[in-house]
Amino acid sequence: MAFSCKLIPNSTLPYFSSGHVQLHHIIEDILNQTGEADLFISSFTVAEEFIRKLYKYKEQNLIKSLTLLIDLRSSKKLLHLTYFLSQVADEVYLANNHSKIMLIKNKQHHVSVVTSQNQTRGNRFEAGMICTQKHVYDFYKKQIDLELPKCLPIGNLFTRTT
């Protein structure tokens, strides 16, 4: 694994990557510490390689539920991945989105990851923060819960107009 951090309760860990760390490495490391958890991911775009990693984590019972929020402009790119996405994610939404947030939660843990990297192969400098403070998780979760009803569920991609 290319990334390793120790989750410390009520702390924030900044990270900086010179391109060797992918977001799936961070997710895997966190899930290996938290155990099975609900996962929410927002990103501008997502790649097949990343979805395959999420599928693997679901098969390993590390992901209990998965919700994705992707930018509308990425929907054309995602068309060929729609069936695969439906097998991996419980819910997929499209919206005007540029945020890159991951929320990981189970009974014992509330982890927020805010990053500069999309859910694609990143071979650039990237930076982010991993936070285990519940009030930070709750802040992002509340904002997302306010926005998701305004978003387009990908299951309705071909039947609903915006």
PyMOL commands that place a pseudoatom at each C-alpha (Angstrom):
pseudoatom trace, name=CA, resn=MET, resi=1, chain=A, elem=C, hetatm=0, pos=[0.000, 0.000, 0.000]
pseudoatom trace, name=CA, resn=ALA, resi=2, chain=A, elem=C, hetatm=0, pos=[1.334, 3.430, -0.922]
pseudoatom trace, name=CA, resn=PHE, resi=3, chain=A, elem=C, hetatm=0, pos=[-0.331, 5.329, 1.925]
pseudoatom trace, name=CA, resn=SER, resi=4, chain=A, elem=C, hetatm=0, pos=[-0.509, 4.777, 5.645]
pseudoatom trace, name=CA, resn=CYS, resi=5, chain=A, elem=C, hetatm=0, pos=[-1.739, 6.947, 8.477]
pseudoatom trace, name=CA, resn=LYS, resi=6, chain=A, elem=C, hetatm=0, pos=[-2.889, 6.197, 11.994]
pseudoatom trace, name=CA, resn=LEU, resi=7, chain=A, elem=C, hetatm=0, pos=[-6.374, 7.489, 12.706]
pseudoatom trace, name=CA, resn=ILE, resi=8, chain=A, elem=C, hetatm=0, pos=[-6.223, 9.389, 15.972]
pseudoatom trace, name=CA, resn=PRO, resi=9, chain=A, elem=C, hetatm=0, pos=[-9.559, 10.267, 17.618]
pseudoatom trace, name=CA, resn=ASN, resi=10, chain=A, elem=C, hetatm=0, pos=[-10.534, 13.953, 17.398]
pseudoatom trace, name=CA, resn=SER, resi=11, chain=A, elem=C, hetatm=0, pos=[-7.614, 14.937, 15.210]
pseudoatom trace, name=CA, resn=THR, resi=12, chain=A, elem=C, hetatm=0, pos=[-6.796, 16.314, 11.789]
pseudoatom trace, name=CA, resn=LEU, resi=13, chain=A, elem=C, hetatm=0, pos=[-3.999, 14.930, 9.656]
pseudoatom trace, name=CA, resn=PRO, resi=14, chain=A, elem=C, hetatm=0, pos=[-2.864, 17.023, 6.685]
pseudoatom trace, name=CA, resn=TYR, resi=15, chain=A, elem=C, hetatm=0, pos=[-1.198, 15.177, 3.810]
pseudoatom trace, name=CA, resn=PHE, resi=16, chain=A, elem=C, hetatm=0, pos=[0.694, 16.141, 0.683]
pseudoatom trace, name=CA, resn=SER, resi=17, chain=A, elem=C, hetatm=0, pos=[1.418, 13.764, -2.166]
pseudoatom trace, name=CA, resn=SER, resi=18, chain=A, elem=C, hetatm=0, pos=[3.861, 14.101, -5.006]
pseudoatom trace, name=CA, resn=GLY, resi=19, chain=A, elem=C, hetatm=0, pos=[1.691, 11.908, -7.231]
pseudoatom trace, name=CA, resn=HIS, resi=20, chain=A, elem=C, hetatm=0, pos=[2.392, 8.441, -5.860]
pseudoatom trace, name=CA, resn=VAL, resi=21, chain=A, elem=C, hetatm=0, pos=[-0.723, 8.269, -3.647]
pseudoatom trace, name=CA, resn=GLN, resi=22, chain=A, elem=C, hetatm=0, pos=[-4.110, 7.564, -5.173]
pseudoatom trace, name=CA, resn=LEU, resi=23, chain=A, elem=C, hetatm=0, pos=[-7.363, 8.208, -3.301]
pseudoatom trace, name=CA, resn=HIS, resi=24, chain=A, elem=C, hetatm=0, pos=[-8.182, 4.518, -3.244]
pseudoatom trace, name=CA, resn=HIS, resi=25, chain=A, elem=C, hetatm=0, pos=[-5.014, 4.025, -1.167]
pseudoatom trace, name=CA, resn=ILE, resi=26, chain=A, elem=C, hetatm=0, pos=[-6.324, 6.501, 1.400]
pseudoatom trace, name=CA, resn=ILE, resi=27, chain=A, elem=C, hetatm=0, pos=[-9.783, 4.895, 1.440]
pseudoatom trace, name=CA, resn=GLU, resi=28, chain=A, elem=C, hetatm=0, pos=[-8.297, 1.431, 1.830]
pseudoatom trace, name=CA, resn=ASP, resi=29, chain=A, elem=C, hetatm=0, pos=[-6.054, 2.523, 4.686]
pseudoatom trace, name=CA, resn=ILE, resi=30, chain=A, elem=C, hetatm=0, pos=[-8.937, 4.210, 6.527]
pseudoatom trace, name=CA, resn=LEU, resi=31, chain=A, elem=C, hetatm=0, pos=[-11.349, 1.298, 5.978]
pseudoatom trace, name=CA, resn=ASN, resi=32, chain=A, elem=C, hetatm=0, pos=[-8.754, -1.177, 7.208]
pseudoatom trace, name=CA, resn=GLN, resi=33, chain=A, elem=C, hetatm=0, pos=[-8.711, 0.797, 10.473]
pseudoatom trace, name=CA, resn=THR, resi=34, chain=A, elem=C, hetatm=0, pos=[-12.428, 1.524, 10.828]
pseudoatom trace, name=CA, resn=GLY, resi=35, chain=A, elem=C, hetatm=0, pos=[-13.802, -1.759, 9.567]
pseudoatom trace, name=CA, resn=GLU, resi=36, chain=A, elem=C, hetatm=0, pos=[-16.977, -1.903, 7.495]
pseudoatom trace, name=CA, resn=ALA, resi=37, chain=A, elem=C, hetatm=0, pos=[-18.413, 1.591, 7.001]
pseudoatom trace, name=CA, resn=ASP, resi=38, chain=A, elem=C, hetatm=0, pos=[-20.799, 3.712, 4.980]
pseudoatom trace, name=CA, resn=LEU, resi=39, chain=A, elem=C, hetatm=0, pos=[-18.942, 5.740, 2.354]
pseudoatom trace, name=CA, resn=PHE, resi=40, chain=A, elem=C, hetatm=0, pos=[-19.951, 8.974, 0.624]
pseudoatom trace, name=CA, resn=ILE, resi=41, chain=A, elem=C, hetatm=0, pos=[-17.738, 10.385, -2.127]
pseudoatom trace, name=CA, resn=SER, resi=42, chain=A, elem=C, hetatm=0, pos=[-18.095, 13.629, -4.029]
pseudoatom trace, name=CA, resn=SER, resi=43, chain=A, elem=C, hetatm=0, pos=[-15.833, 14.404, -6.951]
pseudoatom trace, name=CA, resn=PHE, resi=44, chain=A, elem=C, hetatm=0, pos=[-15.744, 16.263, -10.222]
pseudoatom trace, name=CA, resn=THR, resi=45, chain=A, elem=C, hetatm=0, pos=[-15.202, 12.970, -12.022]
pseudoatom trace, name=CA, resn=VAL, resi=46, chain=A, elem=C, hetatm=0, pos=[-14.534, 9.303, -11.398]
pseudoatom trace, name=CA, resn=ALA, resi=47, chain=A, elem=C, hetatm=0, pos=[-12.583, 6.738, -13.418]
pseudoatom trace, name=CA, resn=GLU, resi=48, chain=A, elem=C, hetatm=0, pos=[-13.147, 3.031, -14.016]
pseudoatom trace, name=CA, resn=GLU, resi=49, chain=A, elem=C, hetatm=0, pos=[-9.948, 2.154, -12.135]
pseudoatom trace, name=CA, resn=PHE, resi=50, chain=A, elem=C, hetatm=0, pos=[-11.289, 3.891, -9.035]
pseudoatom trace, name=CA, resn=ILE, resi=51, chain=A, elem=C, hetatm=0, pos=[-14.691, 2.177, -9.336]
pseudoatom trace, name=CA, resn=ARG, resi=52, chain=A, elem=C, hetatm=0, pos=[-12.926, -1.192, -9.579]
pseudoatom trace, name=CA, resn=LYS, resi=53, chain=A, elem=C, hetatm=0, pos=[-11.136, -0.471, -6.300]
pseudoatom trace, name=CA, resn=LEU, resi=54, chain=A, elem=C, hetatm=0, pos=[-14.451, 0.427, -4.637]
pseudoatom trace, name=CA, resn=TYR, resi=55, chain=A, elem=C, hetatm=0, pos=[-15.928, -2.817, -5.966]
pseudoatom trace, name=CA, resn=LYS, resi=56, chain=A, elem=C, hetatm=0, pos=[-13.010, -4.712, -4.402]
pseudoatom trace, name=CA, resn=TYR, resi=57, chain=A, elem=C, hetatm=0, pos=[-13.573, -2.998, -1.026]
pseudoatom trace, name=CA, resn=LYS, resi=58, chain=A, elem=C, hetatm=0, pos=[-17.279, -3.867, -1.179]
pseudoatom trace, name=CA, resn=GLU, resi=59, chain=A, elem=C, hetatm=0, pos=[-16.431, -7.486, -1.949]
pseudoatom trace, name=CA, resn=GLN, resi=60, chain=A, elem=C, hetatm=0, pos=[-14.115, -7.477, 1.089]
pseudoatom trace, name=CA, resn=ASN, resi=61, chain=A, elem=C, hetatm=0, pos=[-17.011, -6.149, 3.226]
pseudoatom trace, name=CA, resn=LEU, resi=62, chain=A, elem=C, hetatm=0, pos=[-15.164, -2.914, 3.937]
pseudoatom trace, name=CA, resn=ILE, resi=63, chain=A, elem=C, hetatm=0, pos=[-17.918, -0.774, 2.367]
pseudoatom trace, name=CA, resn=LYS, resi=64, chain=A, elem=C, hetatm=0, pos=[-21.416, -1.222, 3.766]
pseudoatom trace, name=CA, resn=SER, resi=65, chain=A, elem=C, hetatm=0, pos=[-23.054, 1.402, 1.540]
pseudoatom trace, name=CA, resn=LEU, resi=66, chain=A, elem=C, hetatm=0, pos=[-21.695, 3.716, -1.139]
pseudoatom trace, name=CA, resn=THR, resi=67, chain=A, elem=C, hetatm=0, pos=[-23.086, 7.010, -2.422]
pseudoatom trace, name=CA, resn=LEU, resi=68, chain=A, elem=C, hetatm=0, pos=[-21.377, 9.021, -5.161]
pseudoatom trace, name=CA, resn=LEU, resi=69, chain=A, elem=C, hetatm=0, pos=[-21.902, 12.648, -6.195]
pseudoatom trace, name=CA, resn=ILE, resi=70, chain=A, elem=C, hetatm=0, pos=[-20.297, 13.483, -9.547]
pseudoatom trace, name=CA, resn=ASP, resi=71, chain=A, elem=C, hetatm=0, pos=[-20.310, 16.632, -11.682]
pseudoatom trace, name=CA, resn=LEU, resi=72, chain=A, elem=C, hetatm=0, pos=[-22.912, 16.816, -14.455]
pseudoatom trace, name=CA, resn=ARG, resi=73, chain=A, elem=C, hetatm=0, pos=[-20.216, 17.525, -17.045]
pseudoatom trace, name=CA, resn=SER, resi=74, chain=A, elem=C, hetatm=0, pos=[-18.775, 14.103, -16.344]
pseudoatom trace, name=CA, resn=SER, resi=75, chain=A, elem=C, hetatm=0, pos=[-22.036, 12.324, -17.199]
pseudoatom trace, name=CA, resn=LYS, resi=76, chain=A, elem=C, hetatm=0, pos=[-21.066, 11.775, -20.847]
pseudoatom trace, name=CA, resn=LYS, resi=77, chain=A, elem=C, hetatm=0, pos=[-17.848, 10.082, -19.716]
pseudoatom trace, name=CA, resn=LEU, resi=78, chain=A, elem=C, hetatm=0, pos=[-19.819, 8.014, -17.187]
pseudoatom trace, name=CA, resn=LEU, resi=79, chain=A, elem=C, hetatm=0, pos=[-22.380, 6.680, -19.685]
pseudoatom trace, name=CA, resn=HIS, resi=80, chain=A, elem=C, hetatm=0, pos=[-20.263, 3.630, -20.522]
pseudoatom trace, name=CA, resn=LEU, resi=81, chain=A, elem=C, hetatm=0, pos=[-19.728, 3.044, -16.781]
pseudoatom trace, name=CA, resn=THR, resi=82, chain=A, elem=C, hetatm=0, pos=[-23.395, 3.342, -15.745]
pseudoatom trace, name=CA, resn=TYR, resi=83, chain=A, elem=C, hetatm=0, pos=[-24.042, -0.395, -15.434]
pseudoatom trace, name=CA, resn=PHE, resi=84, chain=A, elem=C, hetatm=0, pos=[-20.803, -0.977, -13.540]
pseudoatom trace, name=CA, resn=LEU, resi=85, chain=A, elem=C, hetatm=0, pos=[-21.536, 1.987, -11.254]
pseudoatom trace, name=CA, resn=SER, resi=86, chain=A, elem=C, hetatm=0, pos=[-24.971, 0.543, -10.514]
pseudoatom trace, name=CA, resn=GLN, resi=87, chain=A, elem=C, hetatm=0, pos=[-23.309, -2.701, -9.382]
pseudoatom trace, name=CA, resn=VAL, resi=88, chain=A, elem=C, hetatm=0, pos=[-20.926, -0.893, -7.027]
pseudoatom trace, name=CA, resn=ALA, resi=89, chain=A, elem=C, hetatm=0, pos=[-22.720, 2.189, -5.707]
pseudoatom trace, name=CA, resn=ASP, resi=90, chain=A, elem=C, hetatm=0, pos=[-26.028, 2.197, -3.889]
pseudoatom trace, name=CA, resn=GLU, resi=91, chain=A, elem=C, hetatm=0, pos=[-26.745, 5.719, -5.127]
pseudoatom trace, name=CA, resn=VAL, resi=92, chain=A, elem=C, hetatm=0, pos=[-25.137, 7.952, -7.748]
pseudoatom trace, name=CA, resn=TYR, resi=93, chain=A, elem=C, hetatm=0, pos=[-26.047, 11.617, -8.167]
pseudoatom trace, name=CA, resn=LEU, resi=94, chain=A, elem=C, hetatm=0, pos=[-25.098, 14.251, -10.725]
pseudoatom trace, name=CA, resn=ALA, resi=95, chain=A, elem=C, hetatm=0, pos=[-24.906, 17.979, -9.961]
pseudoatom trace, name=CA, resn=ASN, resi=96, chain=A, elem=C, hetatm=0, pos=[-22.789, 21.050, -10.550]
pseudoatom trace, name=CA, resn=ASN, resi=97, chain=A, elem=C, hetatm=0, pos=[-20.090, 19.711, -8.280]
pseudoatom trace, name=CA, resn=HIS, resi=98, chain=A, elem=C, hetatm=0, pos=[-16.422, 20.430, -7.888]
pseudoatom trace, name=CA, resn=SER, resi=99, chain=A, elem=C, hetatm=0, pos=[-16.076, 19.323, -4.244]
pseudoatom trace, name=CA, resn=LYS, resi=100, chain=A, elem=C, hetatm=0, pos=[-13.828, 16.406, -3.425]
pseudoatom trace, name=CA, resn=ILE, resi=101, chain=A, elem=C, hetatm=0, pos=[-15.003, 15.020, -0.117]
pseudoatom trace, name=CA, resn=MET, resi=102, chain=A, elem=C, hetatm=0, pos=[-15.128, 11.528, 1.327]
pseudoatom trace, name=CA, resn=LEU, resi=103, chain=A, elem=C, hetatm=0, pos=[-17.189, 10.713, 4.418]
pseudoatom trace, name=CA, resn=ILE, resi=104, chain=A, elem=C, hetatm=0, pos=[-16.599, 7.390, 6.143]
pseudoatom trace, name=CA, resn=LYS, resi=105, chain=A, elem=C, hetatm=0, pos=[-18.869, 6.397, 9.010]
pseudoatom trace, name=CA, resn=ASN, resi=106, chain=A, elem=C, hetatm=0, pos=[-19.741, 3.483, 11.228]
pseudoatom trace, name=CA, resn=LYS, resi=107, chain=A, elem=C, hetatm=0, pos=[-20.766, 3.227, 14.895]
pseudoatom trace, name=CA, resn=GLN, resi=108, chain=A, elem=C, hetatm=0, pos=[-17.269, 4.001, 16.174]
pseudoatom trace, name=CA, resn=HIS, resi=109, chain=A, elem=C, hetatm=0, pos=[-15.852, 6.335, 13.515]
pseudoatom trace, name=CA, resn=HIS, resi=110, chain=A, elem=C, hetatm=0, pos=[-16.726, 9.563, 11.695]
pseudoatom trace, name=CA, resn=VAL, resi=111, chain=A, elem=C, hetatm=0, pos=[-13.935, 10.329, 9.221]
pseudoatom trace, name=CA, resn=SER, resi=112, chain=A, elem=C, hetatm=0, pos=[-13.897, 13.223, 6.742]
pseudoatom trace, name=CA, resn=VAL, resi=113, chain=A, elem=C, hetatm=0, pos=[-11.385, 13.489, 3.937]
pseudoatom trace, name=CA, resn=VAL, resi=114, chain=A, elem=C, hetatm=0, pos=[-11.149, 16.723, 1.968]
pseudoatom trace, name=CA, resn=THR, resi=115, chain=A, elem=C, hetatm=0, pos=[-8.783, 16.476, -0.970]
pseudoatom trace, name=CA, resn=SER, resi=116, chain=A, elem=C, hetatm=0, pos=[-7.708, 18.255, -4.120]
pseudoatom trace, name=CA, resn=GLN, resi=117, chain=A, elem=C, hetatm=0, pos=[-7.735, 15.013, -6.139]
pseudoatom trace, name=CA, resn=ASN, resi=118, chain=A, elem=C, hetatm=0, pos=[-10.583, 13.690, -8.257]
pseudoatom trace, name=CA, resn=GLN, resi=119, chain=A, elem=C, hetatm=0, pos=[-11.439, 9.993, -8.103]
pseudoatom trace, name=CA, resn=THR, resi=120, chain=A, elem=C, hetatm=0, pos=[-9.193, 9.307, -11.051]
pseudoatom trace, name=CA, resn=ARG, resi=121, chain=A, elem=C, hetatm=0, pos=[-5.532, 8.404, -11.424]
pseudoatom trace, name=CA, resn=GLY, resi=122, chain=A, elem=C, hetatm=0, pos=[-3.708, 11.425, -10.078]
pseudoatom trace, name=CA, resn=ASN, resi=123, chain=A, elem=C, hetatm=0, pos=[-0.081, 11.750, -10.956]
pseudoatom trace, name=CA, resn=ARG, resi=124, chain=A, elem=C, hetatm=0, pos=[0.255, 15.322, -9.741]
pseudoatom trace, name=CA, resn=PHE, resi=125, chain=A, elem=C, hetatm=0, pos=[0.883, 17.130, -6.516]
pseudoatom trace, name=CA, resn=GLU, resi=126, chain=A, elem=C, hetatm=0, pos=[-2.210, 16.673, -4.349]
pseudoatom trace, name=CA, resn=ALA, resi=127, chain=A, elem=C, hetatm=0, pos=[-3.058, 17.807, -0.851]
pseudoatom trace, name=CA, resn=GLY, resi=128, chain=A, elem=C, hetatm=0, pos=[-5.769, 17.110, 1.666]
pseudoatom trace, name=CA, resn=MET, resi=129, chain=A, elem=C, hetatm=0, pos=[-6.851, 16.624, 5.247]
pseudoatom trace, name=CA, resn=ILE, resi=130, chain=A, elem=C, hetatm=0, pos=[-8.112, 13.550, 7.064]
pseudoatom trace, name=CA, resn=CYS, resi=131, chain=A, elem=C, hetatm=0, pos=[-10.234, 14.514, 10.042]
pseudoatom trace, name=CA, resn=THR, resi=132, chain=A, elem=C, hetatm=0, pos=[-11.685, 12.283, 12.777]
pseudoatom trace, name=CA, resn=GLN, resi=133, chain=A, elem=C, hetatm=0, pos=[-13.633, 15.032, 14.536]
pseudoatom trace, name=CA, resn=LYS, resi=134, chain=A, elem=C, hetatm=0, pos=[-17.355, 14.223, 14.568]
pseudoatom trace, name=CA, resn=HIS, resi=135, chain=A, elem=C, hetatm=0, pos=[-18.427, 17.877, 14.315]
pseudoatom trace, name=CA, resn=VAL, resi=136, chain=A, elem=C, hetatm=0, pos=[-16.465, 18.216, 11.034]
pseudoatom trace, name=CA, resn=TYR, resi=137, chain=A, elem=C, hetatm=0, pos=[-18.107, 15.050, 9.667]
pseudoatom trace, name=CA, resn=ASP, resi=138, chain=A, elem=C, hetatm=0, pos=[-21.516, 16.374, 10.772]
pseudoatom trace, name=CA, resn=PHE, resi=139, chain=A, elem=C, hetatm=0, pos=[-20.872, 19.726, 9.054]
pseudoatom trace, name=CA, resn=TYR, resi=140, chain=A, elem=C, hetatm=0, pos=[-20.152, 18.110, 5.684]
pseudoatom trace, name=CA, resn=LYS, resi=141, chain=A, elem=C, hetatm=0, pos=[-22.934, 15.542, 6.073]
pseudoatom trace, name=CA, resn=LYS, resi=142, chain=A, elem=C, hetatm=0, pos=[-25.483, 18.287, 6.777]
pseudoatom trace, name=CA, resn=GLN, resi=143, chain=A, elem=C, hetatm=0, pos=[-24.421, 20.277, 3.708]
pseudoatom trace, name=CA, resn=ILE, resi=144, chain=A, elem=C, hetatm=0, pos=[-24.592, 17.192, 1.511]
pseudoatom trace, name=CA, resn=ASP, resi=145, chain=A, elem=C, hetatm=0, pos=[-28.008, 16.220, 2.881]
pseudoatom trace, name=CA, resn=LEU, resi=146, chain=A, elem=C, hetatm=0, pos=[-29.268, 19.700, 1.948]
pseudoatom trace, name=CA, resn=GLU, resi=147, chain=A, elem=C, hetatm=0, pos=[-27.929, 19.421, -1.615]
pseudoatom trace, name=CA, resn=LEU, resi=148, chain=A, elem=C, hetatm=0, pos=[-28.675, 15.811, -2.599]
pseudoatom trace, name=CA, resn=PRO, resi=149, chain=A, elem=C, hetatm=0, pos=[-32.449, 16.347, -3.040]
pseudoatom trace, name=CA, resn=LYS, resi=150, chain=A, elem=C, hetatm=0, pos=[-31.586, 18.962, -5.700]
pseudoatom trace, name=CA, resn=CYS, resi=151, chain=A, elem=C, hetatm=0, pos=[-29.302, 16.551, -7.566]
pseudoatom trace, name=CA, resn=LEU, resi=152, chain=A, elem=C, hetatm=0, pos=[-30.094, 14.240, -10.457]
pseudoatom trace, name=CA, resn=PRO, resi=153, chain=A, elem=C, hetatm=0, pos=[-30.049, 10.546, -9.480]
pseudoatom trace, name=CA, resn=ILE, resi=154, chain=A, elem=C, hetatm=0, pos=[-28.187, 8.654, -12.181]
pseudoatom trace, name=CA, resn=GLY, resi=155, chain=A, elem=C, hetatm=0, pos=[-30.941, 6.021, -12.213]
pseudoatom trace, name=CA, resn=ASN, resi=156, chain=A, elem=C, hetatm=0, pos=[-33.162, 8.742, -13.709]
pseudoatom trace, name=CA, resn=LEU, resi=157, chain=A, elem=C, hetatm=0, pos=[-30.522, 9.991, -16.126]
pseudoatom trace, name=CA, resn=PHE, resi=158, chain=A, elem=C, hetatm=0, pos=[-32.544, 9.083, -19.201]
pseudoatom trace, name=CA, resn=THR, resi=159, chain=A, elem=C, hetatm=0, pos=[-36.026, 9.899, -17.877]
pseudoatom trace, name=CA, resn=ARG, resi=160, chain=A, elem=C, hetatm=0, pos=[-35.691, 13.239, -16.106]
pseudoatom trace, name=CA, resn=THR, resi=161, chain=A, elem=C, hetatm=0, pos=[-34.695, 16.600, -17.511]
pseudoatom trace, name=CA, resn=THR, resi=162, chain=A, elem=C, hetatm=0, pos=[-33.125, 19.442, -15.588]
for i in range(1, 162): cmd.bond("trace and resi %d" % i, "trace and resi %d" % (i + 1))
show_as sticks, trace
zoom trace
